[in-house]
Amino acid sequence: MAVSCPVWSDRNFQGRSYETSGDCADFSPYLSRSHSCRVESGCFMVYDRPNYMGNQYFVRRGEYPDYTRMGMSDCFRSCRMIPMHRGQFRMRIYEREQFGGQMYEMMDDCDSIMDRYRMSDCQSCNVMDGHWLMYEQPHYRGTMMYMRPGEYMSFRDMGMSDCFWSCLMITMHRGQFRMRIYEREQFGGQMYKMMDDCDYIMDRYRMSDCQSCHMMDGHWLMYEQPHYRGRMMYMRPGEYRSFRDMGYSNMRWMSMRRIMDTC
């Protein structure tokens, strides 16, 4: 199925429309604003500034009638398709802007660039293969930025943090999805097993909170608000015993959805 994402200027799929089947660095030549979209196939990252800058939000097949309800400030200005990648992963990271200073080549995840490479900074990179998430703090915490093959000469000029300190490969998953969510840290309190999307944990399970989880199969996005709104966190198989210890002390995870290669 061909990738398709029609966009409308007004909320609830009203007003002028424009259809994109891939990347769009700036919607302004086609629409003065963009408040809603319908992803008919494929997966996209949408941005609230042109040229893939500013706040990001992951969208997959489905209807998005109002961006403000998703936790975005107003409307989105650019979008990028996320291809399904199953090959090798390679990226060169540089200490300074414009590919200056120390350089190291990476082919796997790194939870702390400073610890692994003793770099004082990481201000530019060249993504050669695969798709990655870069984080502004070690251990996959803080603001994240989606990166795909290309040259990124200056994170600062992209409107992001001056440097990034950890990174994860985005690997596509075929097969079942399984996750256990827990009301308390260290897998305490109520526990429920999930195998599909959940737009509101409190409504489905009557849980007062969700403070830890065990991802058994598949890759997921967790959101701080119901209905896939607000800040999000990328999760893949592993044990997450305390969201607070991961740097999310003031956040509650209220909804989650699968990242599927049949998005």
Beta strands, then each sheet from edge to edge (+ up, - down):
strand 1: 5-10
strand 2: 14-20
strand 3: 36-39
strand 4: 44-49
strand 5: 53-59
strand 6: 62-64
strand 7: 78-81
strand 8: 90-96
strand 9: 100-106
strand 10: 124-129
strand 11: 132-137
strand 12: 141-147
strand 13: 150-152
strand 14: 166-169
strand 15: 178-184
strand 16: 188-194
strand 17: 212-217
strand 18: 220-225
strand 19: 229-235
strand 20: 238-240
strand 21: 255-258
sheet 1: 2+ 1- 3+ 6-
sheet 2: 5+ 4- 7+
sheet 3: 9+ 8- 10+ 13-
sheet 4: 12+ 11- 14+
sheet 5: 16+ 15- 17+ 20-
sheet 6: 19+ 18- 21+
end
